[in-house]
Amino acid sequence: MEDIDIIASGILQAVQRGETKSKATQTFLNAGYSRDLVARAAKKVESMGQGVASVPSYPVVPSKQRPRQQPTSMPMPTSRRVALRGPAGQGGIFPAKKPRGGSMLTWIVIFAVVIVTIFVNGFLIWKFVLGS
């Protein structure tokens, strides 16, 4: 089937669904078909008049139903997921990061800093505020 027949069929079906002929032709122009090819197909539809049978028809999707959209991205199964972190020799592309979470030493250092800060502030208050 030639492009002109396909375009003519599409224009005819759009008109049968209630679209204007100009909107149907504009749709084919927006889809990238040449202006000349679309114009010839529109003339073919006009010349057919009631002779609808000469243009092959394709299944028409009712305008109230929308075609089901495919998801843009499908999650991969966990067993096949590519590691983005890790040593480059092990399939990862980013350097390895240490897991988050504090060690006991970190908490001891934080506690010591807080205690020292409290004692220093207490000493300064005793010396300069209460001692005068």
BABAKE-925164 format. One record per residue (C-alpha): residue in three letters; x negated, y, z. Coordinates in pm, whole numbers, padded with zeros to 5 digits, always signed. Last residue first. Layout:
ALAXYZ;...
end
This chain:
SER-03460+03954+09051;GLY-03467+03578+09095;LEU-03106+03506+08997;VAL-03122+03643+08644;PHE-03487+03611+08540;LYS-03623+03302+08716;TRP-03304+03106+08787;ILE-03161+03175+08437;LEU-03491+03083+08272;PHE-03519+02765+08477;GLY-03164+02658+08394;ASN-03223+02727+08023;VAL-03540+02517+08029;PHE-03364+02235+08217;ILE-03067+02227+07977;THR-03293+02232+07672;VAL-03506+01950+07814;ILE-03192+01739+07870;VAL-03063+01805+07516;VAL-03401+01724+07358;ALA-03428+01402+07560;PHE-03078+01287+07450;ILE-03162+01350+07084;VAL-03489+01158+07118;ILE-03314+00864+07288;TRP-03045+00858+07017;THR-03306+00843+06740;LEU-03497+00567+06918;MET-03183+00352+06943;SER-03142+00358+06567;GLY-02889+00572+06394;GLY-02678+00465+06101;ARG-02711+00519+05734;PRO-02865+00251+05517;LYS-03197+00344+05362;LYS-03166+00451+05004;ALA-03318+00257+04716;PRO-03437+00450+04413;PHE-03187+00488+04129;ILE-03163+00277+03813;GLY-03086-00058+03970;GLY-03149-00389+03796;GLN-03387-00539+04048;GLY-03707-00399+03897;ALA-03573-00046+03931;PRO-03545-00087+04307;GLY-03198-00026+04442;ARG-02899+00186+04369;LEU-02686+00168+04058;ALA-02608-00198+04108;VAL-02406-00336+03820;ARG-02072-00490+03921;ARG-02032-00846+03798;SER-01939-01016+04126;THR-01718-00728+04232;PRO-01497-00755+03926;MET-01514-00445+03712;PRO-01262-00171+03758;MET-01078-00085+03437;SER-01113+00261+03298;THR-00879+00477+03098;PRO-00580+00256+03167;GLN-00381+00175+02853;GLN-00067+00378+02808;ARG+00263+00202+02749;PRO+00444+00351+02455;ARG+00708+00600+02556;GLN+01070+00514+02517;LYS+01319+00795+02458;SER+01185+00856+02105;PRO+01276+00506+01993;VAL+00977+00328+01838;VAL+01048+00271+01471;PRO+00925-00047+01306;TYR+00779+00026+00965;SER+00968+00107+00648;PRO+00871+00044+00290;VAL+00983+00325+00062;SER+01194+00203-00229;ALA+01489+00123-00002;VAL+01550+00486+00086;GLY+01690+00569-00255;GLN+01928+00832-00114;GLY+01712+01120-00232;MET+01402+00949-00369;SER+01281+01271-00527;GLU+01265+01444-00188;VAL+01061+01160-00032;LYS+00824+01163-00331;LYS+00790+01540-00301;ALA+00688+01497+00065;ALA+00433+01233-00037;ARG+00287+01465-00299;ALA+00261+01745-00042;VAL+00092+01511+00208;LEU-00166+01404-00050;ASP-00236+01764-00155;ARG-00274+01886+00205;SER-00527+01615+00278;TYR-00461+01379+00568;GLY-00636+01464+00894;ALA-00379+01377+01160;ASN-00285+01745+01184;LEU-00181+01736+00817;PHE+00025+01424+00887;THR+00201+01598+01177;GLN+00256+01907+00964;THR+00445+01691+00712;ALA+00677+01568+00986;LYS+00730+01920+01121;SER+00815+02046+00772;LYS+01058+01759+00714;THR+01245+01842+01031;GLU+01269+01574+01297;GLY+01598+01393+01356;ARG+01492+01029+01376;GLN+01577+00983+01005;VAL+01351+01279+00925;ALA+01064+01114+01111;GLN+01129+00786+00929;LEU+01119+00959+00592;ILE+00799+01145+00673;GLY+00633+00823+00787;SER+00745+00635+00476;ALA+00615+00913+00254;ILE+00283+00909+00440;ILE+00248+00533+00398;ASP+00348+00549+00032;ILE+00097+00829-00035;ASP-00175+00633+00143;GLU-00131+00341-00094;MET+00000+00000+00000;
end
